Amino acid sequence: MKELTVPATLEQLETVQAFIEGELEQHGCPMKTMLQVSVAVEEIYVNIAHYAYHPELGEATIRCAVGGDPLQVTIQFLDSGKPFDPLAKPDADITLSAEERQIGGLGILMVKKTMDDVLYEYKDGCNILTLKKNI
């Protein structure tokens, strides 16, 4: 897996996106898949930047591997911020109107719907969220 570690700030979003997109482009990833992965990466990274260390600052490590048969991209987000399992909360109820829905949860729901697999673990003081998408 290739790895990138950055300060967990919004200013690093473009760096993270470029890292992932560069890996996908090397493997001829279709545009639709690239867009789905890009939106998922943005959602997860922005959540880390906003909440993992707040109000302190910390780092985020992003790992990316492309391979296998069928071809698949695996992206891991690691941070040593507050323990948080985004998969533990019930999915947002999209049948309710915007006024009736609770705030939050739509981003992770979108990630779960567009990725082929989403896994979370907390290990050795580290949040690890893994996204997998068939290319």
C-alpha positions in Angstrom: 0.0 0.0 0.0 1.2 3.5 -0.8 0.9 5.9 2.1 0.4 9.6 2.7 0.4 11.3 6.1 -0.8 14.9 6.4 -2.0 17.3 9.0 -5.7 16.6 9.5 -6.8 20.0 8.2 -9.2 21.0 5.4 -6.2 22.6 3.6 -4.8 19.1 2.9 -8.0 17.9 1.1 -6.6 18.6 -2.3 -3.3 16.8 -1.5 -5.3 13.7 -0.3 -7.6 13.8 -3.4 -4.6 14.1 -5.7 -2.9 11.2 -4.0 -5.9 8.9 -4.5 -6.7 10.1 -8.0 -3.1 9.5 -9.1 -3.3 5.9 -8.0 -6.6 5.4 -9.7 -5.4 7.0 -13.0 -2.4 4.7 -13.1 -4.8 1.7 -13.3 -7.2 3.2 -15.9 -10.1 3.7 -13.5 -13.3 4.6 -15.2 -14.5 8.2 -14.6 -17.7 7.1 -12.9 -15.8 5.0 -10.4 -13.2 7.8 -9.9 -15.9 10.3 -9.1 -17.6 7.9 -6.6 -14.3 7.2 -4.9 -13.4 11.0 -4.9 -16.7 11.9 -3.2 -16.3 9.2 -0.6 -12.7 10.2 0.1 -13.7 13.8 0.5 -16.5 12.9 2.9 -14.3 10.7 5.1 -11.3 13.0 5.1 -13.4 16.1 5.9 -15.0 14.3 8.8 -11.5 13.5 10.2 -10.4 17.1 9.7 -13.4 18.5 11.5 -13.9 16.0 14.3 -11.1 13.6 15.0 -8.9 15.9 17.1 -11.2 19.0 17.7 -10.2 21.4 19.1 -6.6 20.1 18.9 -4.6 19.3 15.8 -3.4 15.9 14.6 -2.4 13.8 11.6 -4.3 11.6 9.2 -2.7 8.8 7.3 -4.2 7.7 4.0 -3.2 4.3 2.5 -4.1 3.2 -1.0 -3.7 0.0 -2.9 -5.0 -1.0 -6.3 -4.9 -4.7 -7.4 -6.5 -8.0 -7.4 -8.9 -9.9 -9.7 -11.3 -8.3 -10.1 -9.4 -5.0 -9.9 -10.2 -3.2 -6.7 -9.0 -0.1 -4.9 -8.6 -0.3 -1.1 -8.3 3.0 0.8 -7.6 3.2 4.5 -8.0 6.3 6.7 -6.1 6.2 10.0 -6.1 8.8 12.8 -5.3 8.7 16.5 -8.1 11.1 17.4 -11.2 10.4 19.4 -12.5 6.8 18.9 -15.4 7.0 16.5 -17.1 4.3 14.5 -19.2 6.0 11.8 -20.8 2.6 10.9 -22.3 2.1 14.4 -25.0 4.7 14.0 -28.2 3.8 12.2 -28.4 5.0 8.6 -30.1 8.3 8.0 -33.8 7.9 7.2 -33.9 9.4 3.7 -37.7 8.8 3.6 -38.2 11.7 6.0 -38.2 15.3 4.8 -35.1 17.5 5.4 -37.0 19.2 8.2 -37.8 15.9 9.9 -34.4 14.2 9.6 -31.8 14.5 12.2 -28.6 16.4 11.2 -25.7 14.2 10.1 -25.4 10.7 8.7 -26.1 11.4 5.0 -22.4 11.5 4.1 -21.6 8.1 5.6 -24.8 6.7 4.1 -23.6 7.9 0.6 -20.2 6.3 1.2 -21.8 3.0 2.2 -24.0 3.0 -0.8 -21.3 3.8 -3.4 -18.4 1.7 -2.0 -18.4 -2.1 -2.3 -17.2 -2.5 1.3 -16.7 -0.2 4.3 -15.1 -1.5 7.5 -14.1 0.2 10.7 -11.8 -0.9 13.5 -10.2 0.8 16.5 -6.8 -0.7 17.1 -3.8 0.4 19.2 -5.3 3.8 19.8 -6.1 4.4 16.1 -9.3 4.7 14.1 -9.0 2.8 10.9 -11.7 3.1 8.2 -11.3 1.0 5.1 -13.1 1.6 1.8 -13.1 -0.9 -1.0 -14.4 -0.3 -4.5 -14.3 -2.6 -7.5 -12.9 -0.9 -10.6 
